[in-house]
């Protein structure tokens, strides 16, 4: 390790386990992510893919193993958790925008109170981000007045406003009408091409093919198979992967 | 309009004029409703006519009109009433400033108060308590309201300044009203002399302002993961909710006085305020708890995911949504509190109802007039309760846009 040390992994997961009461949701997940990598995680429902991505910013607590994000180990230490959350943005399936705040307030709230930026700076950055996701004219509206696709783009802008090093996407297009999926995916593709480290739980295989560096297939709390999109789509090794891909790609 | 729309436009069938349509839609829209209308319209009509005839011919309003000051401030020394007046004027001025700064609902309230003051100032009746000074004072309040409005409109005056004003005024008013022992300018006035609307308002406003934060704290405490906090909150809420307000009033005014040493005895008005506050806080806590449960878990996760800590999540995300969700119930609780303050009569405090009763009992002649007195008091309570519920509805409508999901 001489010149390669500059490329230190940004996420290291070692044998991560998670139980919900007696249910063993994650049965030993290990994964290493380099900066600027785009990872797509897919698999049947209940396979633990959402649970796994939520352990990375400790919305779920893991009970065994080790998770290190940006050099900070996630443990019961609340300050470490808050530091990790400042460096990771998350986009949810159900958007989870704050319905009582305007779009602009949704985006600026955390930068002002967590990053301690001035209101002017936060609003300037927020407007740039709204330009980037293509809806600057919606800044003063409330989330309930926007379409699903617009809401999800606001959610992406809200996460980006904290200037995170990593973006986590938990099925960002699953709750959207078909004609709105594209506008969200376009934003995500642009983000991936800009060099953001991204972990995306999704079944949008077109997106995976276009920008993923690696794909992980989850089933029953385990990583069944991983590889480049080429490997996964054209040369899957495991029967379960083949079966699942045939089910979601046959349409 | 595009040409396509124009060609496809179909004329709507002609509608009957507004009043006829309203009558048809609301009174005669089914045979059953038509029957009800036919039966009850005459009953309502004659009832209203008779009440009006009674109010203007038979009824004797002397027991109401002779003692406006008693109803307003009770036995508060007449030489010191100017202190109540200054307190009221300070509130009027701030109301005007709030109107100028925020508008909306405050505008309606301000205009209502302004009109009320103006009407009394120029009321064309002879009355020894509505002398020139009093009329000037009432008229002055209208001017003060408008002055406040103009100041509130000024660019230099921010909402924060007005909020600070509202924070100072209650303390200023209480200081003005109580005064200090031995002071020349502000001799102390025992609370036993306070009464009427003054006491009703003090207990209601104090109860609302104090019980709400306590209620929020109790609601949070009941959901706390700390066993001691949770147990305390639960026991407090369930105990208070399990006991009638009268009992709590007795407990605070008699038992508390027995247990505490004489020198640390709390003023009886404060004891009544504590009782009303704790009683209302327990109910507010349950309302707020209902609201807290209505906030989706995803909201808390989203707040955590952007790095907010527990306190920030609670203050910026959870509480605003929780309180919005149960605003009607909370205002209902405030209205109930306002009316429940009449129970302090039981522990010897002369609020508006108490003054009414003592006026009735003061003169055998007035015993015959108790219907008029109670009706007057009922109307006063109704006006303020209705104003509160009106304010609540306006507030809900104003917040409605943002609560849509």
Interface residues (C-beta under 8 A of the other chain):
Chain A: X57 X59 X78 X82 X85 X86 X88 X89 X90 X92 X94 X96 X97 X98 X99 X100 X101 X102 X109 X110 X113 X114 X115 X142 X143 X144 X145 X155 X158 X159 X161 X162
Chain B: X296 X298 X299 X301 X302 X303 X304 X305 X306 X307 X308 X309 X312 X316 X317 X320 X321 X324 X399 X401 X402 X403 X404 X405
